[in-house]
């Protein structure tokens, strides 16, 4: 009874070990909380009554930019970088009060959705005069089951309402390994296999990818049971547009009509790019060339054969607003919204480097088939509380 496998002494020893483990876990949790509190004290130029980014920071992440006037940035444990997009509660959610301690009803979710759409209404239709309706609505081929889609959408709505904002990738998604290895490229569509995406500076944008595959890669970026990472929903894209209008030098015209002054388009001249990677589109074959490193300061012209240049993630401050890079131009970015065109239900946003700035401004929506894949299709991830 005392010494057997199930004896009193053996069980007492196991209980002691479990108690020690529990104490260590509690100590680790307190240490994490102390780190968050210390970070809280260091945040600058932010109204915590209207937005609370530090309420939704994953364990193991660090704050690498704490000034909200520049754009708050965190780096997760996998070295991926995320930027906080504020959706101020006093503006976006005025007039509604929802008890988040209770299970939300369909009406609660609709109230949150309606307020977000109203707040970002300027950008809800994409570029003016686009003749197609777009909704955050499930369709076969988006990369999620209908139940998964609806659960993710509800989680996003609740999370944005609760915290007054959400996190998005600081950069377009990049190809794993391409920051240091320039041969890590995709020259055509191929199955994902074990490939991963990254959100890091100076990567080659992840391209030649279906929307459903982009969703798979985006979902795998956040390995945390408390959060969901995914492609951005359409309303989130619109909210980023609204955020940039309110918090930067950009006007509605710069976002909704012509984004050439801050995006990589064929009619944008981007001077003095000092480092990074680039690829020139052949003006005769319309095929990408070979990715090259920038050895001497490069000027991307707005005329001639060097006006169509695909650039690496985040390599030019010309494309940076609030620490969000390449939101306009460079690559079309898949989202989880649906177009009303049944033959082309998939939606991409923001134009790309072959477009001119008034053909594909930041708010622009493009519709493609579920097997749409080309050199200019990439994506940007978001994460929110589950």
PERAHU-V868642 format. One record per residue. RES is the residue in three letters. SS is DSSP state (A for helix, B for strand, O for the rest). OMEGA is omega as a letter, one per 40 degrees, with the letter a starting at -180 (999 if undefined). Layout:
res-><RES & RES>
ss-><SS & SS>
omega-><OMEGA & OMEGA>
This chain:
res-><UNK & UNK & UNK & UNK & UNK & UNK & UNK & UNK & UNK & UNK & UNK & UNK & UNK & UNK & UNK & UNK & UNK & UNK & UNK & UNK & UNK & UNK & UNK & UNK & UNK & UNK & UNK & UNK & UNK & UNK & UNK & UNK & UNK & UNK & UNK & UNK & UNK & UNK & UNK & UNK & UNK & UNK & UNK & UNK & UNK & UNK & UNK & UNK & UNK & UNK & UNK & UNK & UNK & UNK & UNK & UNK & UNK & UNK & UNK & UNK & UNK & UNK & UNK & UNK & UNK & UNK & UNK & UNK & UNK & UNK & UNK & UNK & UNK & UNK & UNK & UNK & UNK & UNK & UNK & UNK & UNK & UNK & UNK & UNK & UNK & UNK & UNK & UNK & UNK & UNK & UNK & UNK & UNK & UNK & UNK & UNK & UNK & UNK & UNK & UNK & UNK & UNK & UNK & UNK & UNK & UNK & UNK & UNK & UNK & UNK & UNK & UNK & UNK & UNK & UNK & UNK & UNK & UNK & UNK & UNK & UNK & UNK & UNK & UNK & UNK & UNK & UNK & UNK & UNK & UNK & UNK & UNK & UNK & UNK & UNK & UNK & UNK & UNK & UNK & UNK & UNK & UNK & UNK & UNK & UNK & UNK & UNK & UNK & UNK & UNK & UNK & UNK & UNK & UNK & UNK & UNK & UNK & UNK & UNK & UNK & UNK & UNK & UNK & UNK & UNK & UNK & UNK & UNK & UNK & UNK & UNK & UNK & UNK & UNK & UNK & UNK & UNK & UNK & UNK & UNK & UNK & UNK & UNK & UNK & UNK & UNK & UNK & UNK & UNK & UNK & UNK & UNK & UNK & UNK & UNK & UNK & UNK & UNK & UNK & UNK & UNK & UNK & UNK & UNK & UNK & UNK & UNK & UNK & UNK & UNK & UNK & UNK & UNK & UNK & UNK & UNK & UNK & UNK & UNK & UNK & UNK & UNK & UNK & UNK & UNK & UNK & UNK & UNK & UNK & UNK & UNK & UNK & UNK & UNK & UNK & UNK & UNK & UNK & UNK & UNK & UNK & UNK & UNK & UNK & UNK & UNK & UNK & UNK & UNK & UNK & UNK & UNK & UNK & UNK & UNK & UNK & UNK & UNK & UNK & UNK & UNK & UNK & UNK & UNK & UNK & UNK & UNK & UNK & UNK & UNK & UNK & UNK & UNK & UNK & UNK & UNK & UNK & UNK & UNK & UNK & UNK & UNK & UNK & UNK & UNK & UNK & UNK & UNK & UNK & UNK & UNK & UNK & UNK & UNK & UNK & UNK & UNK & UNK & UNK & UNK & UNK & UNK & UNK & UNK & UNK & UNK & UNK & UNK & UNK & UNK & UNK & UNK & UNK & UNK & UNK & UNK & UNK & UNK & UNK & UNK & UNK & UNK & UNK & UNK & UNK & UNK & UNK & UNK & UNK & UNK & UNK & UNK & UNK & UNK & UNK & UNK & UNK & UNK & UNK & UNK & UNK & UNK & UNK & UNK & UNK & UNK & UNK & UNK & UNK & UNK & UNK & UNK & UNK & UNK & UNK & UNK & UNK & UNK & UNK & UNK & UNK & UNK & UNK & UNK & UNK & UNK & UNK & UNK & UNK & UNK & UNK & UNK & UNK & UNK & UNK & UNK & UNK & UNK & UNK & UNK & UNK & UNK & UNK & UNK & UNK & UNK>
ss-><O & O & O & O & O & O & O & A & A & A & A & A & A & A & A & A & A & A & A & A & A & A & A & A & A & A & A & A & A & A & A & A & A & A & A & A & A & A & A & A & A & A & O & B & O & O & O & O & O & O & O & O & A & A & A & A & O & O & O & O & O & B & B & B & B & O & B & O & O & O & O & O & B & B & B & O & O & O & O & O & B & B & B & B & B & B & O & O & A & A & A & A & O & O & O & O & O & O & O & O & O & O & O & O & O & A & A & A & A & A & A & A & A & A & A & A & A & A & A & O & A & A & A & O & O & O & O & O & O & O & O & O & O & B & B & O & O & O & O & O & O & O & O & O & O & A & A & A & A & A & A & A & A & A & A & A & A & A & A & A & A & A & A & O & B & B & B & B & B & O & O & O & O & B & B & O & O & O & O & O & O & O & O & O & O & O & O & O & O & O & O & O & O & O & O & O & B & B & O & O & O & O & O & O & B & O & O & O & O & O & A & A & A & A & A & A & A & A & A & O & O & O & O & O & O & O & B & B & B & B & B & O & O & A & A & A & A & A & A & A & A & A & A & A & A & A & A & O & O & O & O & A & A & A & A & A & O & O & O & O & O & O & O & B & O & O & O & O & O & B & B & B & B & O & O & O & B & B & B & B & B & O & O & O & O & O & O & B & O & O & O & B & B & O & O & O & O & B & B & B & O & O & O & A & A & A & O & O & B & B & B & O & O & O & O & O & A & A & A & B & B & O & O & B & B & O & O & O & B & O & O & B & B & B & B & B & B & B & B & O & O & O & O & O & O & B & B & B & B & O & O & O & O & O & O & O & O & O & O & O & O & O & O & O & B & B & B & B & O & O & O & O & O & O & O & O & B & B & B & O & B & B & B & B & B & O>
omega-><a & a & a & a & i & a & a & a & a & i & i & i & i & i & i & i & i & i & i & i & i & i & a & i & i & i & i & i & i & i & i & i & i & i & i & i & i & i & i & a & a & a & a & i & a & i & a & i & a & a & a & a & a & i & a & i & a & i & i & i & i & i & a & i & a & a & a & i & i & a & a & a & i & i & a & a & i & i & i & a & a & a & i & i & a & i & a & a & a & i & a & a & i & i & i & i & a & i & a & i & i & i & a & i & i & i & i & a & i & i & i & i & a & a & i & i & i & a & a & a & a & a & a & a & a & i & a & i & i & a & a & i & a & a & i & a & a & i & i & i & i & i & i & i & a & i & i & a & a & i & i & a & i & i & i & a & a & a & i & i & a & a & a & i & a & i & i & i & i & a & i & i & i & i & i & i & a & i & a & a & a & i & i & a & i & a & i & i & i & i & a & a & i & a & i & i & i & i & a & a & i & i & i & a & i & a & a & a & i & i & a & i & i & i & i & i & a & a & a & a & a & i & a & a & a & a & i & i & a & i & i & i & a & a & i & i & i & i & i & i & i & i & a & i & a & a & a & i & a & i & i & i & a & a & a & a & a & a & a & a & a & i & i & i & a & a & i & i & a & a & i & i & a & a & i & a & i & a & a & i & i & a & i & a & a & i & i & i & a & i & a & i & i & a & i & a & a & i & i & a & i & i & i & a & a & i & i & a & i & a & i & a & i & a & a & i & i & a & a & i & i & i & i & a & i & i & i & i & a & i & i & a & i & i & i & i & a & i & i & i & a & i & a & a & a & a & i & a & i & a & i & a & i & i & i & a & i & i & a & i & a & a & a & i & i & a & a & i & a & i & i & a & i & a & a & i & i & i & i & a & i & i & a & a & a & 999>
